[in-house]
Amino acid sequence: MILLSKIEHNLGVRKILDYKNRKPGVKILDFDIAVIDFTSSLLNVCIGSINKAGQVQSKVNVGVECNGIRKGVIYDMDTVVNALSETIKNIKNDYGIGIKSAFVNVPCYMCQVDQHFVTENVFNKEVDKDVLHNIKNKLLSVPKKDNSVVIDIALTKFILDNNMEVRDPLGKFANQLSASSNIVSLNSEYFTVLNNLFDRVGLQMDGIVMNTLSGLSLLPFSDSERSNVIMINISWEITDITVCSFGKIVYIDTIFAGAKNIVKDVSIGLNISVEDAERFLHHYPVADPLYIKSDLENTVRGINGENITFKLSDMVTFTRDRILDIYEICAQKLADHDIPLAEDYKVCIYGADIEKYTGYLDQVQQVFGLKYKKIPYALFEVEDICYGTGCGMIRYISHHPLLKRESLLNVKKETKHQKKESILKKVMGLLKID
């Protein structure tokens, strides 16, 4: 999430409206947050909130094809502007929600992380928002690196003067409050690209989230901040890696391979079209895992017109081998940086694109030497929600003690679908016979 208090003046970023300064007619829905995911195969826009059960509740979840995004970043500005503008327009027409601001995610290879520790004297009083504001400003005072912009204060640990560690110190009594945090910075050139995109689309930028932090927020607190965790986000063209050791981000990296490579493997291996490969990978495992266990045969027309018969175990092999390749590359990169994949590390693999093949992943997990962990569906109220990144961003932002911010949403009284229903009721009322 972006930190505007220090950089908005220097970089000419317009000031984001806070809750008190919001214009009349802009309505807030249960602390709803709008997020845009650029890293999956589809440009995804999701609006949601956290319900009383702690689940991510999605009100809008729309994905559209966009050729202007490559390797998780904006490649063709005009194409992305057109796709995003059309998506926002459709959301307003279909759901009655006009998006005025949103958060956006960025891949790890565009970011860098540094650690910072600060202390604030409270003098035996309750920790209030002013104290947290001072802590935030001190954390932001970390020396800036060339060609980078601070976008987030991530996974902050608060320590009271009795050495008690708390996740949110607001309302606690203390003489002294310390904070240890990961300062996430973004490449300044890409920050300018994102800012230009939001300007052209007519949105305010609520913040920027590093890709893997969205997945880390979906894990239980005991896993994400009190143990060793390796997050592997397999997106469409890239795989982001983040290693956390007890809340400290010790390593981030990106591999330029992802779910797209699995589709290509199946297409080449079976000599079928990319579209057929994607269709079979997507539908069969999600429909019923029994398809895999029974190893059913399927026939598809090849590129040259001939009929090709294959078993679903072939699909499992392609998926397993590619994910294993990605995993081995990750392991080698970590070994090169003296980060051993010991048994005390929990490995979590997720991503909207790879989760299309969840049935295969149940079979694939046996190839890993370490315990392979999937993000539980219990975190989502709707099972067909965009699995992983979008929901993770909403959860991460909602639980952020320093940078929590609502998105600006202009809500109509009636949606397009509700209007159709009301018109139908009026017609039926006119036709009613006593």
N, C-alpha and C positions, 0 to 999 in steps of 0.2 A: 504494500500500500504506500502511496506516495506521501512524502512529508513536505507540505507546502509552506510551513511557517518560515523556513530559512531560505528556500530557493525561489519562491514565487517572485520576489523583487528582482533577483539577479537574472532570471531566465525569462521574465515577462509572462509568467503563467498567471492567468486571471485567478482572482481569489475565489475559492470555493465557498458557496453559501453554507452557513451552518444552520442548525435547526431554528434558532431565534430569528434569523434574517430571511427565512423563506417567504416567497411571494404568496399572496392569497391565491387559492385555487390549486396549489400544489399540495396534494394529500399524501400522507404517509400511511402505508399499509403494514401494521404489525412489525415495524422496523424492517421493512423489506429492503433487499439489496439487489441491485442489478449488476450482473457480471458478463464479461465478454471473453470467450476462450478462443484464442487464435492458433492453438497448438494441435488440435485434433483435425481429422479429415474434413470436418464441416466447421464453418464459422458459427459458433454456438453462442446464443444469448439466453441467459437464464435469470429469472427473477424469483426470489424466494426469501424465506426467513426460517428461524429456528422455532419450532413449536414447543409446547409445554413439556413434551416428552423428550426434548433434546434432539429431535430429528430435524433434518433439513426438509422443509416443506416447499415444494416448487409450485409457483402459480403460473409461470411461463417458462417454457423450455423449447426453443426453436433452433434448429440447425439448418444451414443452407450451404450449398457448394460454392466455393470461392477459389478461383485459380490465382488470385493475387497474393496468396500466402504460401511461402516456401520455407521449410525447415523451422516452422514455428514463428516466423517473423513476417512483417509486411514487405512484399516484394514489388507489387504493382499497386501504387496508392489509389489510382482511379478505379481499378476493379474492386478493391476493398471498400472504398467509399460508396460505390454504387450498391454493392451487396449488403453492406451494413445499413445504409439508408433505407433500402427496400425492406429489410428485415424489421427495422424499427417501425416503419409505416404499417407493415402487416400486423405487427403486435398491437399497435394502436387500434387498427380496424377490427381485429379478431378478438382481442381480449379487453379492449377499452382502457389500456394503460399506455400513456405517453411517457417514454423514457427521456428524462432530461439530464441525467448523469449516470455514470457507471464506473465500475472497476474493470481492470483489464489485467491479463496475466502475461508474463514474459518467460522465455526459456532460460535455463541456468547459464548457458554460455554467454548470455548478454549481461550477466551479473557478477559481482564479487562481494565477498562477505568478510567483515572484520568484527572483532570483539571489543566491547567497551564496558567499563565498570565505573559507576559514579555513586556518590553518597550525598544525601540531603538531610540536614538537621531539622527535626520536627518539633523538638522541645516538649515532649510529653503531651501531645495533643492528637486529635483524630486526623488521620490522613485524608485530606480532601482533594478536590480537583486541582486546586492551586499547587499543592505539593506535587501531584502527578505532572502538572504542566512544567514545573521547574525541573523535575527528573527528566522529562522528555527533552527539554532544551539542553540540558547537560549532556544527554546521550547524543544529541545532534551536534555537539561541539567537537566530535571526533574529527581529527585532521582529514580534510577531503583529498581524494586522489584525483590526479589529472584525468580529464575527459570522463568523469563519472558524476552521477547525481544520486544522492541518498533517497531511497524510495521506501524504506521500511526499517522499523525497529522490531526485530523478530524474536520470538521465544524469550521474552524478557522474564528474568527471575527477580523477584523482590525479596529482600531479606530485612527483617525487622531487627532491632537492636538486641533481641534475645536469641539471635541466630535462627529464628524461625523463618522458613521459606514459605512464601504465599504466592498464589497465582495472581490474585487481585487484591492489593492492599487497601483499597478504598474503604474507609470506615474503621480501619484498625488503629489502635493507639500505639504510639511509639515515640522514642526520643530521637531516633535516627532511622532513616530508610535508605537502603542501598539497592542498586539495580545493576544487574549484569545482562547484557543484551547483545544480539547479533545485528550489526549494522549492515544492511543490504544496499548496495549501490548498483545503478544501472548505467550502461553505456550512454553518454550524453547525446550522441548522435541519434541513437534509436529513441531516446526520450523525446527528442525534437520531432521525430517521425510520428510518434504516438500523439504528441500534442497537436501536430498539424492535422492528423486524422480526425481527432475529436473536434477541432475547430471546423473542419469542412462538413462534418456530419451534424454539427450543431449540438454537441453534448459537452457537458462539463466532466472533467476527469476526477472521479472520486479518489482513485488511488491505483497503484500498480502492485501486483503480487507475484513474487517469484514462483514459478510453476510448481515445484515440489512441496512448497509450504502448504499448498492447498491439500495435498494428500496427507501430509503430516498431521494436519488438524483433524483428519477423519479417524485417526487412531485414538485409543483411550489415552487419557492424560498420563497414566503410569507408563505407557509405552513411549509416547512422544517426548517426554521431558525427564523421565527418570530411568532411562535405559539407553542402550546403544541400538540405533535404528538406521537401516539403510533403505531409503526410499528410491524406487526405480519406477519412473513414470514413462511408460511406453506409449508415446503418441503416434501420430501417423508417419512422420518422416524422421523424428528424433526420439531419443531416449534420454531423459534427464535423470541425473544421479545426485542424491544428497545424502551425506552421512552425518548423523547427529549423535553426539556422545553426551548423554545426560543434559540435553537441552542446548548444547553448544554445537553449532554447525562447523564441522572440522574439514569438510570437503564438498565441493560441488563440481559437476562436470556434465558434458553432453556428448552422447554418441549419435552420429548421423545415420541412424538406422532405426526402423520402427515397424509398426503394423503393416505399412505399405509393402515392406520387404516380404512379409509372410504371404500376402496376396500374390506378389510376383513369383515367389517360390512355387506356389500351387499352380499358377498359370503355366509356368515353364515346365514344371515336373509332369503335369498331366496333359500338356499341349492343348489347353483350353483358353478361352478369352479371359481377360482380367475381370470382366463383368461377371462371368460365370463363376470364377474362382471366389470373388467377393460374395456372391449370392450363396454359394454352398457353405462357405466359412461362416457367414452371418446367420443363416437360418437354421441349419440342422442342429448344431450344439445347443443353441438357445432354446429351441423348441422343446427338446427332450433329451437329457443325457443318455437315455436308454438307446438312442440311435448309435451312440458310440459303443456302448457295451455289447450290443447285438451285432455290431460291425456290418451294417447293411450295405448292400451294393447299390451304386447309383450309375446311371448312364447319362452322358452328356455329349452333345455334338461338338467335335473338335474344331479347331480353326480351319482345317482343310475339308470339313464336311463329314468326316467319318465319325461313327459312334465310339465313344470311349467309356469303358466300364471301370469303375474304381470303387474301393471300399473306404469307409470313413476312417479306418485305421491309417490310410494314406494321409488324410488330412491331419490326423494327430501327429504323424511323423514329421510332416512339414512344419507344423506349428511348434512342436517340441524342439526340433533342431534349430530353428531360427531363434527362439527365445533362449535356448541354451547358448547359442553363439553370442547373443547380446549379453547374457549373464556372464559369460567367460571374459568378454571384453571389459565389462564392469569390474570383475574380480582382478584382472590384470592391471587396470588403471589404479585400483585401490592399493594393490601390492606395490606398484611403482611409487606410491606416496606413503609407504610404510603403514598402511591401514589394513591389518590382517582380518580376513573374514572368519573370525573366531565364532565359537558356538554361542557366545553371549550377545551376538548381534542378531537382531530380528530383521528379517528381510520382508519388505512389503512391496509388491508389484501391483500397479494399478494403471488406469488410463481409459478414457472413453472408448478408444478404438480397440484396444486389446480386450476390453471386457465384452466386446461383441462376441468373442469366441470363448466365453466363460466355461462352456461345456468342455472344451478342449483343455482349458487351463486346469480343470479338476484332474485330468489325466496327466497333464504336463508336469505338475508339481513334483512328481516322483523323481524327476531328473535332478532336482536341486539337492545338494549335500546338506544345506541348511534348511531350517524350518521356513517354509514359504507361507506367508500370511496374506489373506485377501481382506480387503476392507468389508466389514459386515453390512448386509443389506438393512440391518436393524436401524442404521443411522439415517435411512431414507424412508419417508412416509409413502412415497410412490415408487414402486419397484422399477418402472420403465424410465426413471429419471436418467439424465445424462450422468453416467456412472463415474464418479471420481472428481475431475477437475472443477467443473462448475459448482457442484455441491460443496466441494472442499473450500473453494474461495468464499462462498457464503458463510460457511461455518467458521473459517479462519477470521474473517472480518468481524463477524458477530461476537466472537470471543476475545477479540484483541483488546487488552486493558487500556492501551494508550491511544489507539487510532480508530476505534470503532466509529463508523459513520454510516448514516442512512443515505440511500440514493434518492434523488429527486424524481418523483413519479407523479404524473398528472393523470388522475383516475376519472374516467367517465362514469356517470351514474348507470348507464346501460351499455353492455357490450353488443357487438354485432349479433352474436348468437341469441342474447336475451331479447333484442329487438324483434328478431324473427319469431321468437316464441310468443311475445306479447301480441304481435299482429295476428298470429294464428288464433290466439285466444279470443281476440275481438271479432274475427270472422266467425268463429264457432258460436260466439254469443249472439251475433245477428241472425244466425241460422237456427237458433234454439227455438223449439216449438213447445208452447205450454200444454 
